Amino acid sequence: MKNGFLLRIASAILASGLVLTAAPDQSAGAKPQVINLGAKPEPFTFDPAKTAVIVVDMQNDFGAKGGMLDRAGLDVSGIQKAAAQTAKVLRAARTAGIKIIYFKMGFKPDLSDMGASDSVNRVRHLRVGVGEKVTAPDGKESRILVRDTWDTDILAELKPETGDDVLYKKRFSGFYETDLDARLKKAGIKDLIVTGCTTSVCVDSTVRDAMFRDYRCVVLSDCVSDPRGKMWPPGNDEASLRAFEGMLGWVSDSERLLMALGR
């Protein structure tokens, strides 16, 4: 009788067209989300949960009026335009649950981390006034490329939010004597969406070091920039973008990323 009752229930369900499915196995973890991003030399696929946006040196010394590059007579308008596009990317990335990691180029107040007296890093940076006292646009005392001053603050339009990581670096690469690699490995991150400045120096150095460590990098071409002026020959950033596309990773742009993320 019991079996007959069960058969009648099953027949009624089938007749109604209702389909019963087993509940998903939550113990197996969430299924990876695959995002397809139009890029060169071919599309770039990534899982937001295993991806981070890297913001390289988008700080006042490089992208603001009154910063080091501006004081040196260089045109930083390209960096400012890249910052505006990067702001859109960061909003979309946070919504998608993608990790944000900022880098700031900055030295200790005593400049002890610049290297030995004959270090190229020390000599070249001292040549452009690193460590010198200056007056910030707000009237407060600051110092060029010195930690915890206005000069090394992130540009106002890209202000970090709770949950973002902010790391100092003392060389061009974000991997040099920082814990970036350890942070990425701990979070299970393999793919990096790279933004920042300058394209041909700090962005380039960071992308190369990432590639050497088997991370996959996609650089957003409108979210990176070099300054312009006599001290900075034109074409360097274009050469870096060609290297990124040719051998080091992928190149895309903010519009295609926003579209891929549904923003």
C-alpha angles and dihedrals in degrees: 000000000000092000091049091053092052091049092053090051091049091049091050092051093050091048091053092053092236114149120204118205130187117255112260117265103252092186090071092063130237118316111252114258112227118209119192113210122190107236146141135293085016138335116298117223122197144163111232090217090060097040136086133193110227116206108196119205099323089162138133096263090061106029110024135079106258093029126122098271093044091049088052090059097254123141109244097177091107091056090049090052090049090051091054091054091044090056089061091049093051093051091051093043093053090050089051092050095248116154117247121212122183127197126202123192105223141140132214115268091254091048089229091140095058093088137252121328091266095041112130087222092056097039096048094044094048088050090063095046104264110172095022119134115247138169113251120222089260090059096252124126115260139165130228112259093344119138122260096015132112089260093064097039116117113257110274095243091056098046111162119247134212109293095028120117120232117193133180120222130191100198133045095266120074089216097057109109093333130112093241094115092050092048093051094047092048090052093046092241119159104157126067128196104203128208133157146072150339099024097198098042121025098017091045093048093048094048092050093050090047091052091049087056093049098253116143113233130195113188118207104223096206092047095059130062148163123222120250129233146084092299091054116051115218119250099042094108093047089053091052092049090052090051092049091052096040105044115348106054140293137319125213135142141241095260093058092044093051089049092050090051091049095246 
